[in-house]
Amino acid sequence: MRRELYDAASGRTGPRLLPWTSPEGKPCYLSSDGRSYLSALADSIETIQLSMGQELLEYARDATAPGTKALSASEYRWLACRLAEALRDALRVAVSRGQRIPDQEEATEDA
């Protein structure tokens, strides 16, 4: 009950989806006030994942630009795999951050 009251007062709606999975590939969650070491670590990893995705996107744009030397089939496959990983990470960050945004209806009712 005490945890539920704290979460409600802080605007949290539940555990935070972390930017990594268990060794079995299952999602990991954190229940905290957002100021813990693990929360800060998750924030840092999300930032790194998004910046790596941005760099990969720039590389892909350069590699597929008109007039650029064509890559081999294995290089295109590598690029496609890395882009898929970056998209997975970006979507996971979006879901995690979206879950932490209070609902507009709840925010209006609380005001």
N, C-alpha and C positions, 0 to 999 in steps of 0.2 A: 504494500500500500504506500509506504513512504517513497519508494522508487517511482511509482506511478505519479504521485503528487509532484515530485521533483521534475520528472519528465514533462508533465503538463505545464508546470510553471516556467520551465526553460524553453518551451516551444517545441520540444522534441516529441516525435510521435512514435518512436521505437528505436531498436538497435540500428546502428549505422552499418551499411554494406561496405566492407573493406575492399581495397583495390587488389587483393590477392585471394587465392583459393587455398583450400586444404590440399594435402598431397593427393587426395582422391579426386580433386577437381570440384569439390563442393564449396559453395559460397561461405565466406567467413564474415561474422558480424561482431560489432563492438558496442557494448552498452556503457556509455560514459557521458560526462557532461561536456565533452568536446575539448577539454583542456588537459587530457592525459597525454603521456608519452606516446602511447599507441595511436592516439588521434592525430598528434603532430606528425608522427611517422607516416600515417596514411595520407595526410595532406601533402607531405613531401613526395611520396611515391606517385600520387595522382599528378602532381605538377611535372614530375619527370616523365611519366607516361604520356602526358599531353604534349610536352615539348619534343619528345622523341617521335611522336606521331606527326607533328608539324615538320620536323626535319625530313622524315621519310616521305611525306607528301611533296616537299620541295624537290627531293631527289627524283621521285616518280615523274613529276612534271618536267624536270630537265631531261630525264631519260626518254620520255615519250614526245618531246617537242619535235615539231617538223624540222627536218634537216639533220636531226641527230642520228649518229650511227646506231643501227639496230642492235639490240641485245640478243644474246643467244636464248634458246628456249629455256634452259636451266636458269639463266639470269632473270627472265621474265617470271618464271615460277617462283624463284626466291622473292622477287619483288611482290608478287601477288600474295604470298604467304605472310610477309612482313606487314603489308597493308591490311590484311585480314586481322592480324594480331593487334595492330594499332587501332583499327575500328572497334574490335572487341573491348579493348581497354578504354577507349573514349566513351563507348556506350555504357560501360560499367560505371565510369566516373559520373556520367550524366544521370544515371539511375540513382546512384548514391547521393549526389547533391540534390537531385529533385525530391528525394524522400525527406530531406532535411528542411525543405522549404515549407513553412506553415501554409495550410489551406487558406485561401482568401476569405472564405466564409467564416472559418474559425477566427481568423485575425480580426474580421469586422465585428463578430460577436463579442470578442474579448475587449474591444476598444470602448 
